[in-house]
């Protein structure tokens, strides 16, 4: 347990940054997926 706390404090910041970036990418990917799903309908309307 004594070795775990310094490891978390050293690696904690990169983990937080990575989680934040993954969250942002996830929201953008959801928008791309929604656009791709709507594409066939939009092509039919043309």
mmCIF entry with sequence, helices, sheets and N, C-alpha, C, O atoms, coordinates in Angstrom:
data_MODEL
# 
_entry.id   MODEL 
# 
_entity.id                         1 
_entity.type                       polymer 
_entity.pdbx_number_of_molecules   1 
# 
_entity_poly.entity_id                      1 
_entity_poly.type                           'polypeptide(L)' 
_entity_poly.nstd_linkage                   no 
_entity_poly.nstd_monomer                   no 
_entity_poly.pdbx_seq_one_letter_code       
;(UNK)(UNK)(UNK)(UNK)(UNK)(UNK)(UNK)(UNK)(UNK)(UNK)(UNK)(UNK)(UNK)(UNK)(UNK)(UNK)
(UNK)(UNK)(UNK)(UNK)(UNK)(UNK)(UNK)(UNK)(UNK)(UNK)(UNK)(UNK)(UNK)(UNK)(UNK)(UNK)
(UNK)(UNK)(UNK)(UNK)(UNK)(UNK)(UNK)(UNK)(UNK)(UNK)(UNK)(UNK)(UNK)(UNK)
;
_entity_poly.pdbx_seq_one_letter_code_can   XXXXXXXXXXXXXXXXXXXXXXXXXXXXXXXXXXXXXXXXXXXXXX 
_entity_poly.pdbx_strand_id                 A 
# 
loop_
_entity_poly_seq.entity_id 
_entity_poly_seq.num 
_entity_poly_seq.mon_id 
_entity_poly_seq.hetero 
1 1  UNK n 
1 2  UNK n 
1 3  UNK n 
1 4  UNK n 
1 5  UNK n 
1 6  UNK n 
1 7  UNK n 
1 8  UNK n 
1 9  UNK n 
1 10 UNK n 
1 11 UNK n 
1 12 UNK n 
1 13 UNK n 
1 14 UNK n 
1 15 UNK n 
1 16 UNK n 
1 17 UNK n 
1 18 UNK n 
1 19 UNK n 
1 20 UNK n 
1 21 UNK n 
1 22 UNK n 
1 23 UNK n 
1 24 UNK n 
1 25 UNK n 
1 26 UNK n 
1 27 UNK n 
1 28 UNK n 
1 29 UNK n 
1 30 UNK n 
1 31 UNK n 
1 32 UNK n 
1 33 UNK n 
1 34 UNK n 
1 35 UNK n 
1 36 UNK n 
1 37 UNK n 
1 38 UNK n 
1 39 UNK n 
1 40 UNK n 
1 41 UNK n 
1 42 UNK n 
1 43 UNK n 
1 44 UNK n 
1 45 UNK n 
1 46 UNK n 
# 
_struct_asym.id          A 
_struct_asym.entity_id   1 
# 
_struct_conf.conf_type_id            HELX_P 
_struct_conf.id                      HELX_P1 
_struct_conf.pdbx_PDB_helix_id       AA1 
_struct_conf.beg_label_comp_id       UNK 
_struct_conf.beg_label_asym_id       A 
_struct_conf.beg_label_seq_id        2 
_struct_conf.pdbx_beg_PDB_ins_code   ? 
_struct_conf.end_label_comp_id       UNK 
_struct_conf.end_label_asym_id       A 
_struct_conf.end_label_seq_id        45 
_struct_conf.pdbx_end_PDB_ins_code   ? 
_struct_conf.beg_auth_comp_id        UNK 
_struct_conf.beg_auth_asym_id        A 
_struct_conf.beg_auth_seq_id         2 
_struct_conf.end_auth_comp_id        UNK 
_struct_conf.end_auth_asym_id        A 
_struct_conf.end_auth_seq_id         45 
_struct_conf.pdbx_PDB_helix_class    1 
_struct_conf.details                 ? 
_struct_conf.pdbx_PDB_helix_length   44 
# 
_struct_conf_type.id          HELX_P 
_struct_conf_type.criteria    ? 
_struct_conf_type.reference   ? 
# 
loop_
_atom_site.group_PDB 
_atom_site.id 
_atom_site.type_symbol 
_atom_site.label_atom_id 
_atom_site.label_alt_id 
_atom_site.label_comp_id 
_atom_site.label_asym_id 
_atom_site.label_entity_id 
_atom_site.label_seq_id 
_atom_site.pdbx_PDB_ins_code 
_atom_site.Cartn_x 
_atom_site.Cartn_y 
_atom_site.Cartn_z 
_atom_site.occupancy 
_atom_site.B_iso_or_equiv 
_atom_site.pdbx_formal_charge 
_atom_site.auth_seq_id 
_atom_site.auth_comp_id 
_atom_site.auth_asym_id 
_atom_site.auth_atom_id 
_atom_site.pdbx_PDB_model_num 
ATOM 1   N N  . UNK A 1 1  ? 0.822   -1.200 0.000   1.00 0.00 ? 1  UNK A N  1 
ATOM 2   C CA . UNK A 1 1  ? 0.000   0.000  0.000   1.00 0.00 ? 1  UNK A CA 1 
ATOM 3   C C  . UNK A 1 1  ? 0.864   1.262  0.000   1.00 0.00 ? 1  UNK A C  1 
ATOM 4   O O  . UNK A 1 1  ? 0.500   2.277  -0.594  1.00 0.00 ? 1  UNK A O  1 
ATOM 5   N N  . UNK A 1 2  ? 2.002   1.182  0.668   1.00 0.00 ? 2  UNK A N  1 
ATOM 6   C CA . UNK A 1 2  ? 2.887   2.353  0.720   1.00 0.00 ? 2  UNK A CA 1 
ATOM 7   C C  . UNK A 1 2  ? 3.464   2.685  -0.655  1.00 0.00 ? 2  UNK A C  1 
ATOM 8   O O  . UNK A 1 2  ? 3.755   3.849  -0.930  1.00 0.00 ? 2  UNK A O  1 
ATOM 9   N N  . UNK A 1 3  ? 3.634   1.692  -1.515  1.00 0.00 ? 3  UNK A N  1 
ATOM 10  C CA . UNK A 1 3  ? 4.166   1.925  -2.850  1.00 0.00 ? 3  UNK A CA 1 
ATOM 11  C C  . UNK A 1 3  ? 3.071   2.395  -3.805  1.00 0.00 ? 3  UNK A C  1 
ATOM 12  O O  . UNK A 1 3  ? 3.362   3.020  -4.825  1.00 0.00 ? 3  UNK A O  1 
ATOM 13  N N  . UNK A 1 4  ? 1.833   2.100  -3.481  1.00 0.00 ? 4  UNK A N  1 
ATOM 14  C CA . UNK A 1 4  ? 0.728   2.432  -4.372  1.00 0.00 ? 4  UNK A CA 1 
ATOM 15  C C  . UNK A 1 4  ? 0.424   3.927  -4.393  1.00 0.00 ? 4  UNK A C  1 
ATOM 16  O O  . UNK A 1 4  ? 0.137   4.479  -5.455  1.00 0.00 ? 4  UNK A O  1 
ATOM 17  N N  . UNK A 1 5  ? 0.480   4.576  -3.262  1.00 0.00 ? 5  UNK A N  1 
ATOM 18  C CA . UNK A 1 5  ? 0.130   6.002  -3.172  1.00 0.00 ? 5  UNK A CA 1 
ATOM 19  C C  . UNK A 1 5  ? 1.087   6.879  -3.980  1.00 0.00 ? 5  UNK A C  1 
ATOM 20  O O  . UNK A 1 5  ? 0.613   7.738  -4.724  1.00 0.00 ? 5  UNK A O  1 
ATOM 21  N N  . UNK A 1 6  ? 2.405   6.711  -3.874  1.00 0.00 ? 6  UNK A N  1 
ATOM 22  C CA . UNK A 1 6  ? 3.285   7.522  -4.742  1.00 0.00 ? 6  UNK A CA 1 
ATOM 23  C C  . UNK A 1 6  ? 3.081   7.238  -6.230  1.00 0.00 ? 6  UNK A C  1 
ATOM 24  O O  . UNK A 1 6  ? 3.175   8.139  -7.064  1.00 0.00 ? 6  UNK A O  1 
ATOM 25  N N  . UNK A 1 7  ? 2.799   5.972  -6.552  1.00 0.00 ? 7  UNK A N  1 
ATOM 26  C CA . UNK A 1 7  ? 2.554   5.632  -7.951  1.00 0.00 ? 7  UNK A CA 1 
ATOM 27  C C  . UNK A 1 7  ? 1.325   6.358  -8.478  1.00 0.00 ? 7  UNK A C  1 
ATOM 28  O O  . UNK A 1 7  ? 1.347   6.880  -9.593  1.00 0.00 ? 7  UNK A O  1 
ATOM 29  N N  . UNK A 1 8  ? 0.259   6.397  -7.695  1.00 0.00 ? 8  UNK A N  1 
ATOM 30  C CA . UNK A 1 8  ? -0.960  7.096  -8.111  1.00 0.00 ? 8  UNK A CA 1 
ATOM 31  C C  . UNK A 1 8  ? -0.695  8.589  -8.248  1.00 0.00 ? 8  UNK A C  1 
ATOM 32  O O  . UNK A 1 8  ? -1.187  9.216  -9.186  1.00 0.00 ? 8  UNK A O  1 
ATOM 33  N N  . UNK A 1 9  ? 0.067   9.163  -7.337  1.00 0.00 ? 9  UNK A N  1 
ATOM 34  C CA . UNK A 1 9  ? 0.338   10.595 -7.420  1.00 0.00 ? 9  UNK A CA 1 
ATOM 35  C C  . UNK A 1 9  ? 1.216   10.921 -8.632  1.00 0.00 ? 9  UNK A C  1 
ATOM 36  O O  . UNK A 1 9  ? 1.078   11.997 -9.214  1.00 0.00 ? 9  UNK A O  1 
ATOM 37  N N  . UNK A 1 10 ? 2.104   10.023 -9.018  1.00 0.00 ? 10 UNK A N  1 
ATOM 38  C CA . UNK A 1 10 ? 2.952   10.257 -10.183 1.00 0.00 ? 10 UNK A CA 1 
ATOM 39  C C  . UNK A 1 10 ? 2.191   10.039 -11.489 1.00 0.00 ? 10 UNK A C  1 
ATOM 40  O O  . UNK A 1 10 ? 2.388   10.780 -12.452 1.00 0.00 ? 10 UNK A O  1 
ATOM 41  N N  . UNK A 1 11 ? 1.344   9.049  -11.523 1.00 0.00 ? 11 UNK A N  1 
ATOM 42  C CA . UNK A 1 11 ? 0.658   8.676  -12.753 1.00 0.00 ? 11 UNK A CA 1 
ATOM 43  C C  . UNK A 1 11 ? -0.741  9.286  -12.814 1.00 0.00 ? 11 UNK A C  1 
ATOM 44  O O  . UNK A 1 11 ? -1.383  9.225  -13.863 1.00 0.00 ? 11 UNK A O  1 
ATOM 45  N N  . UNK A 1 12 ? -1.220  9.857  -11.747 1.00 0.00 ? 12 UNK A N  1 
ATOM 46  C CA . UNK A 1 12 ? -2.585  10.372 -11.685 1.00 0.00 ? 12 UNK A CA 1 
ATOM 47  C C  . UNK A 1 12 ? -2.891  11.449 -12.705 1.00 0.00 ? 12 UNK A C  1 
ATOM 48  O O  . UNK A 1 12 ? -3.943  11.412 -13.342 1.00 0.00 ? 12 UNK A O  1 
ATOM 49  N N  . UNK A 1 13 ? -2.000  12.402 -12.870 1.00 0.00 ? 13 UNK A N  1 
ATOM 50  C CA . UNK A 1 13 ? -2.252  13.493 -13.815 1.00 0.00 ? 13 UNK A CA 1 
ATOM 51  C C  . UNK A 1 13 ? -2.392  12.997 -15.247 1.00 0.00 ? 13 UNK A C  1 
ATOM 52  O O  . UNK A 1 13 ? -3.346  13.375 -15.926 1.00 0.00 ? 13 UNK A O  1 
ATOM 53  N N  . UNK A 1 14 ? -1.471  12.160 -15.731 1.00 0.00 ? 14 UNK A N  1 
ATOM 54  C CA . UNK A 1 14 ? -1.662  11.652 -17.096 1.00 0.00 ? 14 UNK A CA 1 
ATOM 55  C C  . UNK A 1 14 ? -2.959  10.848 -17.260 1.00 0.00 ? 14 UNK A C  1 
ATOM 56  O O  . UNK A 1 14 ? -3.585  10.886 -18.319 1.00 0.00 ? 14 UNK A O  1 
ATOM 57  N N  . UNK A 1 15 ? -3.352  10.135 -16.227 1.00 0.00 ? 15 UNK A N  1 
ATOM 58  C CA . UNK A 1 15 ? -4.598  9.376  -16.297 1.00 0.00 ? 15 UNK A CA 1 
ATOM 59  C C  . UNK A 1 15 ? -5.781  10.318 -16.419 1.00 0.00 ? 15 UNK A C  1 
ATOM 60  O O  . UNK A 1 15 ? -6.690  10.071 -17.213 1.00 0.00 ? 15 UNK A O  1 
ATOM 61  N N  . UNK A 1 16 ? -5.782  11.390 -15.649 1.00 0.00 ? 16 UNK A N  1 
ATOM 62  C CA . UNK A 1 16 ? -6.877  12.358 -15.704 1.00 0.00 ? 16 UNK A CA 1 
ATOM 63  C C  . UNK A 1 16 ? -6.940  13.005 -17.085 1.00 0.00 ? 16 UNK A C  1 
ATOM 64  O O  . UNK A 1 16 ? -8.022  13.152 -17.654 1.00 0.00 ? 16 UNK A O  1 
ATOM 65  N N  . UNK A 1 17 ? -5.795  13.389 -17.620 1.00 0.00 ? 17 UNK A N  1 
ATOM 66  C CA . UNK A 1 17 ? -5.758  14.012 -18.948 1.00 0.00 ? 17 UNK A CA 1 
ATOM 67  C C  . UNK A 1 17 ? -6.244  13.029 -20.005 1.00 0.00 ? 17 UNK A C  1 
ATOM 68  O O  . UNK A 1 17 ? -7.007  13.400 -20.897 1.00 0.00 ? 17 UNK A O  1 
ATOM 69  N N  . UNK A 1 18 ? -5.811  11.787 -19.908 1.00 0.00 ? 18 UNK A N  1 
ATOM 70  C CA . UNK A 1 18 ? -6.235  10.774 -20.863 1.00 0.00 ? 18 UNK A CA 1 
ATOM 71  C C  . UNK A 1 18 ? -7.734  10.544 -20.797 1.00 0.00 ? 18 UNK A C  1 
ATOM 72  O O  . UNK A 1 18 ? -8.384  10.451 -21.838 1.00 0.00 ? 18 UNK A O  1 
ATOM 73  N N  . UNK A 1 19 ? -8.296  10.453 -19.610 1.00 0.00 ? 19 UNK A N  1 
ATOM 74  C CA . UNK A 1 19 ? -9.733  10.244 -19.461 1.00 0.00 ? 19 UNK A CA 1 
ATOM 75  C C  . UNK A 1 19 ? -10.511 11.430 -20.038 1.00 0.00 ? 19 UNK A C  1 
ATOM 76  O O  . UNK A 1 19 ? -11.541 11.242 -20.686 1.00 0.00 ? 19 UNK A O  1 
ATOM 77  N N  . UNK A 1 20 ? -10.023 12.644 -19.805 1.00 0.00 ? 20 UNK A N  1 
ATOM 78  C CA . UNK A 1 20 ? -10.684 13.828 -20.351 1.00 0.00 ? 20 UNK A CA 1 
ATOM 79  C C  . UNK A 1 20 ? -10.676 13.804 -21.882 1.00 0.00 ? 20 UNK A C  1 
ATOM 80  O O  . UNK A 1 20 ? -11.695 14.072 -22.519 1.00 0.00 ? 20 UNK A O  1 
ATOM 81  N N  . UNK A 1 21 ? -9.528  13.483 -22.458 1.00 0.00 ? 21 UNK A N  1 
ATOM 82  C CA . UNK A 1 21 ? -9.426  13.445 -23.913 1.00 0.00 ? 21 UNK A CA 1 
ATOM 83  C C  . UNK A 1 21 ? -10.279 12.328 -24.503 1.00 0.00 ? 21 UNK A C  1 
ATOM 84  O O  . UNK A 1 21 ? -10.902 12.511 -25.548 1.00 0.00 ? 21 UNK A O  1 
ATOM 85  N N  . UNK A 1 22 ? -10.312 11.177 -23.844 1.00 0.00 ? 22 UNK A N  1 
ATOM 86  C CA . UNK A 1 22 ? -11.164 10.089 -24.324 1.00 0.00 ? 22 UNK A CA 1 
ATOM 87  C C  . UNK A 1 22 ? -12.628 10.478 -24.277 1.00 0.00 ? 22 UNK A C  1 
ATOM 88  O O  . UNK A 1 22 ? -13.396 10.113 -25.167 1.00 0.00 ? 22 UNK A O  1 
ATOM 89  N N  . UNK A 1 23 ? -13.024 11.213 -23.250 1.00 0.00 ? 23 UNK A N  1 
ATOM 90  C CA . UNK A 1 23 ? -14.412 11.666 -23.157 1.00 0.00 ? 23 UNK A CA 1 
ATOM 91  C C  . UNK A 1 23 ? -14.745 12.610 -24.309 1.00 0.00 ? 23 UNK A C  1 
ATOM 92  O O  . UNK A 1 23 ? -15.808 12.501 -24.920 1.00 0.00 ? 23 UNK A O  1 
ATOM 93  N N  . UNK A 1 24 ? -13.841 13.530 -24.601 1.00 0.00 ? 24 UNK A N  1 
ATOM 94  C CA . UNK A 1 24 ? -14.080 14.475 -25.706 1.00 0.00 ? 24 UNK A CA 1 
ATOM 95  C C  . UNK A 1 24 ? -14.143 13.756 -27.042 1.00 0.00 ? 24 UNK A C  1 
ATOM 96  O O  . UNK A 1 24 ? -14.990 14.068 -27.879 1.00 0.00 ? 24 UNK A O  1 
ATOM 97  N N  . UNK A 1 25 ? -13.256 12.802 -27.244 1.00 0.00 ? 25 UNK A N  1 
ATOM 98  C CA . UNK A 1 25 ? -13.265 12.039 -28.498 1.00 0.00 ? 25 UNK A CA 1 
ATOM 99  C C  . UNK A 1 25 ? -14.550 11.232 -28.613 1.00 0.00 ? 25 UNK A C  1 
ATOM 100 O O  . UNK A 1 25 ? -15.116 11.109 -29.699 1.00 0.00 ? 25 UNK A O  1 
ATOM 101 N N  . UNK A 1 26 ? -15.012 10.682 -27.487 1.00 0.00 ? 26 UNK A N  1 
ATOM 102 C CA . UNK A 1 26 ? -16.235 9.872  -27.509 1.00 0.00 ? 26 UNK A CA 1 
ATOM 103 C C  . UNK A 1 26 ? -17.433 10.695 -27.962 1.00 0.00 ? 26 UNK A C  1 
ATOM 104 O O  . UNK A 1 26 ? -18.243 10.216 -28.755 1.00 0.00 ? 26 UNK A O  1 
ATOM 105 N N  . UNK A 1 27 ? -17.558 11.920 -27.476 1.00 0.00 ? 27 UNK A N  1 
ATOM 106 C CA . UNK A 1 27 ? -18.696 12.746 -27.873 1.00 0.00 ? 27 UNK A CA 1 
ATOM 107 C C  . UNK A 1 27 ? -18.625 13.091 -29.356 1.00 0.00 ? 27 UNK A C  1 
ATOM 108 O O  . UNK A 1 27 ? -19.651 13.139 -30.036 1.00 0.00 ? 27 UNK A O  1 
ATOM 109 N N  . UNK A 1 28 ? -17.425 13.330 -29.852 1.00 0.00 ? 28 UNK A N  1 
ATOM 110 C CA . UNK A 1 28 ? -17.280 13.636 -31.283 1.00 0.00 ? 28 UNK A CA 1 
ATOM 111 C C  . UNK A 1 28 ? -17.567 12.396 -32.130 1.00 0.00 ? 28 UNK A C  1 
ATOM 112 O O  . UNK A 1 28 ? -18.172 12.505 -33.197 1.00 0.00 ? 28 UNK A O  1 
ATOM 113 N N  . UNK A 1 29 ? -17.147 11.237 -31.671 1.00 0.00 ? 29 UNK A N  1 
ATOM 114 C CA . UNK A 1 29 ? -17.421 10.007 -32.397 1.00 0.00 ? 29 UNK A CA 1 
ATOM 115 C C  . UNK A 1 29 ? -18.918 9.712  -32.452 1.00 0.00 ? 29 UNK A C  1 
ATOM 116 O O  . UNK A 1 29 ? -19.413 9.210  -33.461 1.00 0.00 ? 29 UNK A O  1 
ATOM 117 N N  . UNK A 1 30 ? -19.632 10.016 -31.388 1.00 0.00 ? 30 UNK A N  1 
ATOM 118 C CA . UNK A 1 30 ? -21.078 9.816  -31.392 1.00 0.00 ? 30 UNK A CA 1 
ATOM 119 C C  . UNK A 1 30 ? -21.739 10.681 -32.460 1.00 0.00 ? 30 UNK A C  1 
ATOM 120 O O  . UNK A 1 30 ? -22.687 10.243 -33.111 1.00 0.00 ? 30 UNK A O  1 
ATOM 121 N N  . UNK A 1 31 ? -21.251 11.896 -32.642 1.00 0.00 ? 31 UNK A N  1 
ATOM 122 C CA . UNK A 1 31 ? -21.790 12.771 -33.682 1.00 0.00 ? 31 UNK A CA 1 
ATOM 123 C C  . UNK A 1 31 ? -21.483 12.221 -35.068 1.00 0.00 ? 31 UNK A C  1 
ATOM 124 O O  . UNK A 1 31 ? -22.329 12.284 -35.960 1.00 0.00 ? 31 UNK A O  1 
ATOM 125 N N  . UNK A 1 32 ? -20.287 11.685 -35.256 1.00 0.00 ? 32 UNK A N  1 
ATOM 126 C CA . UNK A 1 32 ? -19.921 11.102 -36.551 1.00 0.00 ? 32 UNK A CA 1 
ATOM 127 C C  . UNK A 1 32 ? -20.777 9.871  -36.836 1.00 0.00 ? 32 UNK A C  1 
ATOM 128 O O  . UNK A 1 32 ? -21.246 9.692  -37.960 1.00 0.00 ? 32 UNK A O  1 
ATOM 129 N N  . UNK A 1 33 ? -20.983 9.038  -35.847 1.00 0.00 ? 33 UNK A N  1 
ATOM 130 C CA . UNK A 1 33 ? -21.804 7.840  -36.018 1.00 0.00 ? 33 UNK A CA 1 
ATOM 131 C C  . UNK A 1 33 ? -23.233 8.222  -36.374 1.00 0.00 ? 33 UNK A C  1 
ATOM 132 O O  . UNK A 1 33 ? -23.841 7.598  -37.243 1.00 0.00 ? 33 UNK A O  1 
ATOM 133 N N  . UNK A 1 34 ? -23.772 9.232  -35.717 1.00 0.00 ? 34 UNK A N  1 
ATOM 134 C CA . UNK A 1 34 ? -25.128 9.683  -36.028 1.00 0.00 ? 34 UNK A CA 1 
ATOM 135 C C  . UNK A 1 34 ? -25.206 10.194 -37.466 1.00 0.00 ? 34 UNK A C  1 
ATOM 136 O O  . UNK A 1 34 ? -26.190 9.934  -38.159 1.00 0.00 ? 34 UNK A O  1 
ATOM 137 N N  . UNK A 1 35 ? -24.195 10.906 -37.914 1.00 0.00 ? 35 UNK A N  1 
ATOM 138 C CA . UNK A 1 35 ? -24.175 11.404 -39.292 1.00 0.00 ? 35 UNK A CA 1 
ATOM 139 C C  . UNK A 1 35 ? -24.114 10.264 -40.297 1.00 0.00 ? 35 UNK A C  1 
ATOM 140 O O  . UNK A 1 35 ? -24.783 10.301 -41.330 1.00 0.00 ? 35 UNK A O  1 
ATOM 141 N N  . UNK A 1 36 ? -23.318 9.262  -39.996 1.00 0.00 ? 36 UNK A N  1 
ATOM 142 C CA . UNK A 1 36 ? -23.212 8.114  -40.897 1.00 0.00 ? 36 UNK A CA 1 
ATOM 143 C C  . UNK A 1 36 ? -24.528 7.353  -40.961 1.00 0.00 ? 36 UNK A C  1 
ATOM 144 O O  . UNK A 1 36 ? -24.920 6.875  -42.026 1.00 0.00 ? 36 UNK A O  1 
ATOM 145 N N  . UNK A 1 37 ? -25.198 7.240  -39.849 1.00 0.00 ? 37 UNK A N  1 
ATOM 146 C CA . UNK A 1 37 ? -26.487 6.543  -39.837 1.00 0.00 ? 37 UNK A CA 1 
ATOM 147 C C  . UNK A 1 37 ? -27.553 7.302  -40.620 1.00 0.00 ? 37 UNK A C  1 
ATOM 148 O O  . UNK A 1 37 ? -28.450 6.683  -41.192 1.00 0.00 ? 37 UNK A O  1 
ATOM 149 N N  . UNK A 1 38 ? -27.472 8.619  -40.655 1.00 0.00 ? 38 UNK A N  1 
ATOM 150 C CA . UNK A 1 38 ? -28.448 9.420  -41.382 1.00 0.00 ? 38 UNK A CA 1 
ATOM 151 C C  . UNK A 1 38 ? -28.118 9.516  -42.875 1.00 0.00 ? 38 UNK A C  1 
ATOM 152 O O  . UNK A 1 38 ? -28.967 9.926  -43.667 1.00 0.00 ? 38 UNK A O  1 
ATOM 153 N N  . UNK A 1 39 ? -26.911 9.147  -43.263 1.00 0.00 ? 39 UNK A N  1 
ATOM 154 C CA . UNK A 1 39 ? -26.462 9.295  -44.641 1.00 0.00 ? 39 UNK A CA 1 
ATOM 155 C C  . UNK A 1 39 ? -27.342 8.559  -45.658 1.00 0.00 ? 39 UNK A C  1 
ATOM 156 O O  . UNK A 1 39 ? -27.690 9.162  -46.674 1.00 0.00 ? 39 UNK A O  1 
ATOM 157 N N  . UNK A 1 40 ? -27.717 7.303  -45.446 1.00 0.00 ? 40 UNK A N  1 
ATOM 158 C CA . UNK A 1 40 ? -28.570 6.651  -46.449 1.00 0.00 ? 40 UNK A CA 1 
ATOM 159 C C  . UNK A 1 40 ? -29.908 7.368  -46.663 1.00 0.00 ? 40 UNK A C  1 
ATOM 160 O O  . UNK A 1 40 ? -30.382 7.478  -47.794 1.00 0.00 ? 40 UNK A O  1 
ATOM 161 N N  . UNK A 1 41 ? -30.497 7.839  -45.605 1.00 0.00 ? 41 UNK A N  1 
ATOM 162 C CA . UNK A 1 41 ? -31.768 8.565  -45.719 1.00 0.00 ? 41 UNK A CA 1 
ATOM 163 C C  . UNK A 1 41 ? -31.577 9.860  -46.488 1.00 0.00 ? 41 UNK A C  1 
ATOM 164 O O  . UNK A 1 41 ? -32.414 10.220 -47.315 1.00 0.00 ? 41 UNK A O  1 
ATOM 165 N N  . UNK A 1 42 ? -30.495 10.557 -46.226 1.00 0.00 ? 42 UNK A N  1 
ATOM 166 C CA . UNK A 1 42 ? -30.220 11.803 -46.933 1.00 0.00 ? 42 UNK A CA 1 
ATOM 167 C C  . UNK A 1 42 ? -29.956 11.558 -48.418 1.00 0.00 ? 42 UNK A C  1 
ATOM 168 O O  . UNK A 1 42 ? -30.329 12.372 -49.263 1.00 0.00 ? 42 UNK A O  1 
ATOM 169 N N  . UNK A 1 43 ? -29.321 10.451 -48.725 1.00 0.00 ? 43 UNK A N  1 
ATOM 170 C CA . UNK A 1 43 ? -29.041 10.133 -50.120 1.00 0.00 ? 43 UNK A CA 1 
ATOM 171 C C  . UNK A 1 43 ? -30.341 9.760  -50.849 1.00 0.00 ? 43 UNK A C  1 
ATOM 172 O O  . UNK A 1 43 ? -30.482 10.046 -52.038 1.00 0.00 ? 43 UNK A O  1 
ATOM 173 N N  . UNK A 1 44 ? -31.271 9.138  -50.159 1.00 0.00 ? 44 UNK A N  1 
ATOM 174 C CA . UNK A 1 44 ? -32.564 8.818  -50.768 1.00 0.00 ? 44 UNK A CA 1 
ATOM 175 C C  . UNK A 1 44 ? -33.365 10.086 -51.067 1.00 0.00 ? 44 UNK A C  1 
ATOM 176 O O  . UNK A 1 44 ? -34.099 10.143 -52.054 1.00 0.00 ? 44 UNK A O  1 
ATOM 177 N N  . UNK A 1 45 ? -33.220 11.096 -50.214 1.00 0.00 ? 45 UNK A N  1 
ATOM 178 C CA . UNK A 1 45 ? -33.972 12.335 -50.378 1.00 0.00 ? 45 UNK A CA 1 
ATOM 179 C C  . UNK A 1 45 ? -33.471 13.174 -51.554 1.00 0.00 ? 45 UNK A C  1 
ATOM 180 O O  . UNK A 1 45 ? -34.183 14.067 -52.014 1.00 0.00 ? 45 UNK A O  1 
ATOM 181 N N  . UNK A 1 46 ? -32.293 12.913 -52.034 1.00 0.00 ? 46 UNK A N  1 
ATOM 182 C CA . UNK A 1 46 ? -31.746 13.734 -53.136 1.00 0.00 ? 46 UNK A CA 1 
ATOM 183 C C  . UNK A 1 46 ? -32.277 13.333 -54.443 1.00 0.00 ? 46 UNK A C  1 
ATOM 184 O O  . UNK A 1 46 ? -31.917 13.922 -55.462 1.00 0.00 ? 46 UNK A O  1 
# 
